[in-house]
């Protein structure tokens, strides 16, 4: 899993609402790395796949929710690089009628089609997924495996994400990144130049991410978390956000996912309009992929008779 399949470009973002503010915004199109293992998922899995191969592991085991981009990415990676994959999925009710679940859930359906074996666990049991006892039970059930943590974040994942920024990105003043588990932004912070500021846009509520990120970063770097644009928490959206995502796609041709990049770009544009980001600033926003999650979100929106997200 060495080189990316397509050269990643920095695409300029031109929005009519921002023309008067004299701020240049570019988006690094990490979503175009691979048709299925896109964005930060490719970066996080790269060195983990190489390590699993080095250790002669035959299986990859990981954790995630029913609409997890990470789950689908691991399944695709396993198929492409010839590993058996096992997904420990939060929500034991999903396993009662697997055929019905797969019919209603595009993420799990795609993962299943690419060979992933599922184990559905209750939400109460899922909280113990990091404990040695829980892992030992999984080893007794599935045999030897290479463990990829939920969301894919570990030291090898951070190493992969350190490769997102390239020498040509040194011209930017601010690097922006959406945050789930903190692995991607940790790699970006480590590789950013001393004169660059890194802004993270958490998709979750709470301040716990500061602690998680500090475990992986080089001290002394200039970074901050912007906690104003999570729209109520992980997986939550509003009509305003959906309209923004669709208008953004119409104006730029760039699709955004509603969980991560949509919220980040909404936040960036809002900060520019409010003057929080000053005139003359050069911004690079990282597109971390996650577009497969649009289908799951659209299923929820359709049930509520709300505007759907264009892909």
KATANOR-V606446 format. One record per residue. N is the residue number from 1. RES is the residue in one small letter. OMEGA is omega in whole degrees, 0 to 359 (* if undefined). Layout:
N:RES:OMEGA
N:RES:OMEGA
This chain:
1:x:189
2:x:187
3:x:176
4:x:187
5:x:179
6:x:176
7:x:180
8:x:180
9:x:169
10:x:183
11:x:179
12:x:179
13:x:180
14:x:178
15:x:184
16:x:181
17:x:184
18:x:187
19:x:185
20:x:189
21:x:175
22:x:174
23:x:179
24:x:182
25:x:174
26:x:177
27:x:176
28:x:189
29:x:176
30:x:178
31:x:182
32:x:180
33:x:188
34:x:183
35:x:183
36:x:179
37:x:193
38:x:172
39:x:184
40:x:179
41:x:176
42:x:182
43:x:182
44:x:184
45:x:188
46:x:185
47:x:173
48:x:176
49:x:179
50:x:178
51:x:178
52:x:178
53:x:179
54:x:180
55:x:179
56:x:176
57:x:178
58:x:185
59:x:171
60:x:177
61:x:179
62:x:186
63:x:176
64:x:175
65:x:187
66:x:181
67:x:186
68:x:172
69:x:181
70:x:180
71:x:181
72:x:180
73:x:179
74:x:178
75:x:179
76:x:180
77:x:178
78:x:178
79:x:185
80:x:185
81:x:169
82:x:171
83:x:166
84:x:181
85:x:181
86:x:179
87:x:175
88:x:192
89:x:179
90:x:178
91:x:183
92:x:178
93:x:180
94:x:181
95:x:182
96:x:177
97:x:186
98:x:180
99:x:179
100:x:179
101:x:181
102:x:179
103:x:186
104:x:186
105:x:185
106:x:181
107:x:180
108:x:178
109:x:180
110:x:178
111:x:179
112:x:179
113:x:178
114:x:167
115:x:182
116:x:174
117:x:184
118:x:165
119:x:181
120:x:182
121:x:180
122:x:179
123:x:178
124:x:178
125:x:183
126:x:180
127:x:182
128:x:187
129:x:182
130:x:185
131:x:178
132:x:181
133:x:180
134:x:180
135:x:180
136:x:177
137:x:179
138:x:178
139:x:178
140:x:182
141:x:188
142:x:183
143:x:183
144:x:178
145:x:172
146:x:185
147:x:172
148:x:184
149:x:177
150:x:183
151:x:175
152:x:187
153:x:169
154:x:183
155:x:179
156:x:177
157:x:178
158:x:177
159:x:178
160:x:181
161:x:175
162:x:181
163:x:180
164:x:181
165:x:181
166:x:180
167:x:181
168:x:180
169:x:181
170:x:183
171:x:186
172:x:179
173:x:185
174:x:175
175:x:182
176:x:182
177:x:172
178:x:185
179:x:169
180:x:180
181:x:176
182:x:182
183:x:183
184:x:182
185:x:178
186:x:177
187:x:180
188:x:178
189:x:182
190:x:185
191:x:178
192:x:178
193:x:184
194:x:182
195:x:181
196:x:175
197:x:179
198:x:178
199:x:178
200:x:181
201:x:183
202:x:175
203:x:182
204:x:174
205:x:175
206:x:184
207:x:185
208:x:184
209:x:177
210:x:181
211:x:181
212:x:182
213:x:182
214:x:178
215:x:189
216:x:190
217:x:171
218:x:182
219:x:176
220:x:179
221:x:184
222:x:181
223:x:181
224:x:177
225:x:179
226:x:189
227:x:187
228:x:189
229:x:177
230:x:177
231:x:175
232:x:178
233:x:185
234:x:177
235:x:180
236:x:182
237:x:175
238:x:177
239:x:179
240:x:180
241:x:181
242:x:178
243:x:178
244:x:181
245:x:181
246:x:177
247:x:178
248:x:179
249:x:180
250:x:185
251:x:188
252:x:186
253:x:182
254:x:176
255:x:177
256:x:174
257:x:186
258:x:184
259:x:187
260:x:190
261:x:178
262:x:180
263:x:178
264:x:182
265:x:174
266:x:180
267:x:180
268:x:182
269:x:179
270:x:179
271:x:177
272:x:181
273:x:181
274:x:180
275:x:177
276:x:172
277:x:191
278:x:176
279:x:179
280:x:181
281:x:174
282:x:186
283:x:170
284:x:177
285:x:181
286:x:175
287:x:186
288:x:177
289:x:178
290:x:186
291:x:179
292:x:180
293:x:180
294:x:182
295:x:179
296:x:179
297:x:179
298:x:177
299:x:178
300:x:181
301:x:181
302:x:179
303:x:180
304:x:181
305:x:180
306:x:178
307:x:179
308:x:180
309:x:177
310:x:182
311:x:*
